Amino acid sequence: TTDNVGSDVAIDGDTVAFDSRNEGPVGEFPGSVYVYRLDSGVWAQEQELTPDEPQSAAAPFGISLDLQGDTIVAGAPFYNQRALGPDGEAFIFDRAGDTWTQIQALLPDFAQDTGPLFGLDTQLDGDWLAIGATSELFFNPDPVSTGAVYLFRRDRDDWGFVQRVFADGATSESSVGQVIGLDSPTLLAACPNENINTGAIYVFDDLDTIPADFAVDPDVSILHI
């Protein structure tokens, strides 16, 4: 089979992770993530990661990845297919010693059954986690599929939902959350398809102070390319 190794990669210190989105038995291909560690100048495989409950070939695992220290987040935006499209899911793995274990599965609780594609990009920074949901509906007042970014924060070993971040002025072609940059307290959401592929980058500052379902003023917080 064609494993499609390397659709996304992440590196931190002596550890690297990369996906193999078509890894698995013929006709199934649930996907996996490989973790390698540098030891005495040699990169050696540490573990192959798969979710506790993998899904079908139409829902590859590990399309998006990020790695920081002993934590990996792996996105599966085509998991949980619904009538309006896939809801998506993201998986958190932690390392103890040289063993990685899935500790949590995150879902787009505010948009289930609407096909938000949650998990198309993932970014870790300290105790913050940002996950893109590029087809999330924004009601202003009518529903528009602008996309959004979900923010989670770690409390000990538990990642709890904080808020969704939308972008005022985004349109149905924006796909907010397709590409994310996170360096707390600043979040960047790139929208390469916005404005007939002109593209835009939304900048959200001071994550600690953003209220739930906050929408920024585009005249203040948007950078157009």
C-alpha positions as CSV (number, residue, x, y, z in Angstrom):
1,T,0.0,0.0,0.0
2,T,0.9,3.7,-0.3
3,D,1.4,4.8,3.3
4,N,1.7,8.5,2.5
5,V,4.4,9.0,5.2
6,G,5.1,12.6,6.1
7,S,1.9,14.5,5.5
8,D,2.8,16.4,8.7
9,V,5.9,16.3,10.9
10,A,6.8,17.8,14.3
11,I,10.1,18.0,16.2
12,D,11.1,19.1,19.7
13,G,14.6,18.5,21.1
14,D,15.6,14.9,20.6
15,T,12.1,13.7,19.5
16,V,10.5,13.8,16.1
17,A,7.0,12.6,15.1
18,F,5.5,12.1,11.6
19,D,2.3,10.6,10.3
20,S,1.7,7.7,8.0
21,R,-1.9,8.5,7.1
22,N,-2.6,5.3,5.1
23,E,-0.8,2.9,7.4
24,G,-2.8,-0.2,8.1
25,P,-4.4,-3.4,6.7
26,V,-5.5,-3.3,3.0
27,G,-8.9,-1.7,2.7
28,E,-8.7,-0.1,6.1
29,F,-5.8,2.3,6.4
30,P,-6.6,3.9,9.7
31,G,-3.3,5.7,9.8
32,S,-0.6,6.0,12.5
33,V,2.1,8.3,13.9
34,Y,5.7,7.3,14.2
35,V,7.9,8.7,17.0
36,Y,11.7,8.7,16.7
37,R,14.2,9.7,19.3
38,L,17.8,10.7,18.9
39,D,20.2,8.5,20.8
40,S,24.0,8.9,20.5
41,G,23.6,10.5,17.1
42,V,21.2,7.9,15.7
43,W,17.5,8.4,15.2
44,A,15.7,5.2,16.4
45,Q,12.0,4.4,16.4
46,E,10.5,4.8,19.8
47,Q,6.9,3.9,19.1
48,E,4.1,3.8,16.6
49,L,1.0,5.6,17.8
50,T,-2.6,4.8,16.9
51,P,-5.8,5.9,18.5
52,D,-7.6,3.6,20.9
53,E,-10.6,3.5,18.6
54,P,-9.4,3.9,15.0
55,Q,-11.9,4.5,12.2
56,S,-12.0,3.8,8.5
57,A,-9.9,4.5,5.4
58,A,-12.0,7.6,4.8
59,A,-10.8,9.0,8.2
60,P,-7.0,9.0,8.3
61,F,-5.3,9.6,11.7
62,G,-2.5,12.1,12.2
63,I,-3.2,14.6,9.4
64,S,-2.0,17.3,11.7
65,L,0.6,16.9,14.4
66,D,2.3,18.9,17.0
67,L,4.9,17.9,19.6
68,Q,6.2,19.6,22.8
69,G,8.2,17.8,25.4
70,D,6.4,14.7,26.4
71,T,3.1,15.6,24.7
72,I,1.9,14.9,21.1
73,V,-1.4,16.1,19.7
74,A,-2.6,14.3,16.5
75,G,-5.6,15.6,14.5
76,A,-8.1,13.4,12.6
77,P,-10.5,15.9,11.0
78,F,-12.3,13.3,9.0
79,Y,-13.3,11.2,12.0
80,N,-17.0,11.0,13.0
81,Q,-18.7,11.4,9.7
82,R,-22.1,13.0,9.9
83,A,-24.9,14.0,7.5
84,L,-23.3,17.5,7.0
85,G,-19.7,16.2,7.0
86,P,-17.1,15.0,9.4
87,D,-17.0,16.4,12.9
88,G,-13.3,15.5,13.5
89,E,-11.4,14.6,16.6
90,A,-8.0,15.2,18.2
91,F,-5.9,12.9,20.3
92,I,-3.5,13.6,23.1
93,F,-0.6,11.3,23.9
94,D,1.8,11.7,26.8
95,R,5.2,10.0,27.3
96,A,6.4,8.4,30.5
97,G,9.9,7.2,30.2
98,D,10.0,5.8,26.6
99,T,6.3,4.8,26.4
100,W,3.6,6.9,24.8
101,T,0.0,6.5,25.9
102,Q,-3.2,8.1,24.7
103,I,-4.6,10.1,27.6
104,Q,-7.5,12.1,26.0
105,A,-9.6,12.4,22.9
106,L,-11.0,15.9,22.2
107,L,-14.2,16.6,20.3
108,P,-15.8,19.8,18.9
109,D,-18.6,19.7,21.5
110,F,-20.2,23.0,20.3
111,A,-20.4,21.9,16.7
112,Q,-21.1,18.1,16.7
113,D,-23.2,16.9,13.8
114,T,-22.4,20.0,11.7
115,G,-19.2,18.8,10.0
116,P,-16.7,21.4,11.4
117,L,-13.5,19.4,10.3
118,F,-12.1,19.8,13.8
119,G,-8.4,18.8,13.8
120,L,-7.2,20.1,10.4
121,D,-4.4,21.9,12.2
122,T,-3.1,21.6,15.8
123,Q,-0.6,23.7,17.8
124,L,0.8,23.3,21.3
125,D,2.4,26.0,23.4
126,G,3.0,25.3,27.0
127,D,-0.3,24.6,28.6
128,W,-2.2,26.0,25.6
129,L,-3.6,23.9,22.7
130,A,-5.2,25.4,19.6
131,I,-7.2,23.2,17.1
132,G,-8.6,24.4,13.8
133,A,-12.1,23.6,12.8
134,T,-12.2,25.1,9.3
135,S,-15.9,24.5,8.6
136,E,-17.3,25.7,11.9
137,L,-20.5,27.7,11.7
138,F,-20.4,31.3,12.8
139,F,-23.9,32.8,13.5
140,N,-24.0,36.5,12.7
141,P,-27.0,36.2,12.8
142,D,-27.3,33.6,10.0
143,P,-25.0,30.6,10.0
144,V,-21.9,31.0,7.8
145,S,-19.2,28.3,7.6
146,T,-16.2,30.6,8.3
147,G,-14.3,28.2,10.5
148,A,-13.0,28.7,14.0
149,V,-10.2,27.8,16.4
150,Y,-10.8,25.9,19.5
151,L,-8.7,26.7,22.5
152,F,-7.9,24.2,25.3
153,R,-5.8,24.6,28.4
154,R,-4.0,21.9,30.4
155,D,-4.7,21.5,34.1
156,R,-2.3,18.8,35.4
157,D,-3.0,15.9,33.0
158,D,-6.4,17.1,31.7
159,W,-7.0,19.3,28.7
160,G,-10.1,21.4,29.2
161,F,-12.0,23.5,26.7
162,V,-11.6,27.3,27.1
163,Q,-13.3,28.9,24.2
164,R,-13.9,29.1,20.5
165,V,-12.3,32.0,18.5
166,F,-14.0,33.3,15.4
167,A,-13.0,36.2,13.2
168,D,-15.3,39.0,12.4
169,G,-15.4,39.7,8.7
170,A,-14.5,36.1,7.7
171,T,-16.6,34.5,4.9
172,S,-17.6,31.0,3.9
173,E,-14.4,30.7,1.9
174,S,-12.1,31.8,4.8
175,S,-11.5,28.4,6.5
176,V,-10.3,30.0,9.7
177,G,-8.1,27.4,11.5
178,Q,-6.7,25.8,8.3
179,V,-3.2,26.9,9.4
180,I,-2.5,28.0,13.0
181,G,0.4,29.6,14.8
182,L,0.5,29.7,18.6
183,D,2.9,31.5,20.8
184,S,1.0,32.4,24.0
185,P,-0.6,34.9,24.5
186,T,-0.8,35.3,20.7
187,L,-2.7,33.1,18.2
188,L,-2.4,33.4,14.4
189,A,-5.0,32.0,12.1
190,A,-4.1,31.9,8.4
191,C,-6.9,31.9,5.8
192,P,-5.2,31.4,2.4
193,N,-8.5,31.1,0.5
194,E,-10.1,34.3,1.9
195,N,-11.1,37.1,-0.5
196,I,-10.8,35.0,-3.7
197,N,-7.5,33.5,-2.7
198,T,-5.9,36.8,-1.7
199,G,-5.6,35.3,1.8
200,A,-5.5,36.8,5.2
201,I,-4.0,36.3,8.6
202,Y,-6.1,36.9,11.7
203,V,-4.1,37.9,14.8
204,F,-5.6,37.3,18.3
205,D,-3.7,38.7,21.3
206,D,-4.0,38.1,25.0
207,L,-5.6,34.7,25.0
208,D,-6.0,34.9,28.7
209,T,-8.4,37.8,28.4
210,I,-10.5,36.7,25.4
211,P,-14.1,35.9,26.5
212,A,-16.0,32.9,25.1
213,D,-17.0,33.0,21.4
214,F,-15.1,36.3,21.0
215,A,-14.9,37.9,17.6
216,V,-12.1,40.4,17.0
217,D,-12.5,43.7,15.3
218,P,-11.1,43.1,11.8
219,D,-9.9,46.7,11.4
220,V,-7.6,46.2,14.4
221,S,-6.5,42.6,14.3
222,I,-6.3,41.4,10.7
223,L,-3.2,41.4,8.5
224,H,-3.9,41.1,4.8
225,I,-1.2,39.7,2.6
